[in-house]
Amino acid sequence: MIQTKNKSRIYLSPPHLSGHEIKYIQAAIDTNWIAPLGPNVDAFENEIARYIGVGGAVAVSSGTAAIHLALSLLDVKKGDSIFCSTLTFVASANPILYQGAEPVFIDSEPETWNMSPEALERAFQDASRSGKLPKAVIVVNLYGQSAKMDEILSICNRYDVPIIEDAAESLGSTYKRKPSGSFGKFGVFSFNGNKIITTSGGGMLVSDDVKALNKARFLATQSRDPAPHYQHSERGFNYRMSNILAGIGRGQLEILEERVLARRIIFSKYYRELSDLPDIHFMPELENTMSNRWLTTLTIDQKGAGISPYELIQLLAEENIEARPVWKPLHLQPLFEGTKYYPHSDLHNVSEQLFTNGLCLPSGSNISEEEMMRVVDCMKHALKPKAYRIIQ
Ligand SMILES: *Cc1c(COP(=O)(O)O)cnc(C)c1O
């Protein structure tokens, strides 16, 4: 059993309410708008669309549901293939399976840890040669860092294949001053409890294609035809967000910029304290981009450090600190065994290296100075140069 020394638990990324949520929830209760949909939902959708600078938004029950709706709108079905970042949470790819389609996983590149344009190009060349292009490309912005969108857009536009931007982790980030989530045919956000802002559970689908978004609303409410009786001509889903949860979202959106700033400061503090250690490399930030630094993430040179991320996570756990490895690449998941995968290059398998060496540190915007120092001390102690450790 892990001995936690009675210290309070430091979580990876817990919810952080603003205090403003209650006024929107109260308004919903006062007006009896408890059922799905209602004024908070409409307002939350408009506020997000304005913030991202897109034509519209549809509030749904999860980020996963938003990805599923995007694939449905693009008419993805059995036999189709979808290119998808491999270094991500399984939710990016599960909806591909819901549609009976086949994922093809694309490796990361070292500058952003996100989809490698080189690997993507090779995947497209092969697909083009075999006469079967993918129906869509799902591009993930990992831990808040935008992918190389110019390069990826240029490839996808050349093949005329739409992008679904999985911005679940990157709300509040920008790429060349443009908001994350606004680059694809569809953008997806998540308001799960661990994300930069939360509705306890929820998601948002955004797009400039207002017609498609109206179709998404229809699909997400059981595809109910306009008729006085319950009539349905199409398969539908129950994916809409409740008016209560949208109220939480409105209260959270008010302070999004503060939360981004807080997470960036947390990153800077970790950087200041730990970047001098010889075997640590922080996740880079691509030039001309601003990451929300959802999670402070780094890699450890195991040979030099003499310790693996797993051992470090164990040591942190003994201090009652929650740390996590980097996402396990989807092409390594048993669920996707045998799935096609394009590495960054013949010699360079970037996502697998990041998985082997990567570590995410507690990064909640409500972490205290004292808590951060507990994490820093533990890291410094574990990563002391070996010779020094022996002399001591
Ligand atoms: C959280 C997350 C999702 C899914 O969001 P849910 O709201 O939990 O369904 C999708 N993609 C990525 C990259 C995520 O981190």
The ligand as a MOL file (V3000), in Angstrom:
LIG
                    3D

  0  0  0     0  0            999 V3000
M  V30 BEGIN CTAB
M  V30 COUNTS 15 15 0 0 0
M  V30 BEGIN ATOM
M  V30 1 C -11.2930 15.0750 -23.0870 0
M  V30 2 C -10.9900 14.7860 -24.4920 0
M  V30 3 C -11.9800 14.3730 -25.4020 0
M  V30 4 C -13.3630 13.9630 -25.0090 0
M  V30 5 O -14.1190 14.8040 -24.3090 0
M  V30 6 P -15.2990 14.2530 -23.3690 0
M  V30 7 O -16.0390 15.5070 -23.0610 0
M  V30 8 O -14.6380 13.6360 -22.1690 0
M  V30 9 O -16.0980 13.3010 -24.1530 0
M  V30 10 C -11.6370 14.2260 -26.7280 0
M  V30 11 N -10.3950 14.4410 -27.1540 0
M  V30 12 C -9.4060 14.8180 -26.3190 0
M  V30 13 C -8.0470 15.0520 -26.8790 0
M  V30 14 C -9.6610 14.9810 -24.9640 0
M  V30 15 O -8.6680 15.3090 -24.1310 0
M  V30 END ATOM
M  V30 BEGIN BOND
M  V30 1 1 1 2
M  V30 2 1 2 3
M  V30 3 2 2 14
M  V30 4 1 3 4
M  V30 5 2 3 10
M  V30 6 1 4 5
M  V30 7 1 5 6
M  V30 8 2 6 7
M  V30 9 1 6 8
M  V30 10 1 6 9
M  V30 11 1 10 11
M  V30 12 2 11 12
M  V30 13 1 12 13
M  V30 14 1 12 14
M  V30 15 1 14 15
M  V30 END BOND
M  V30 END CTAB
M  END
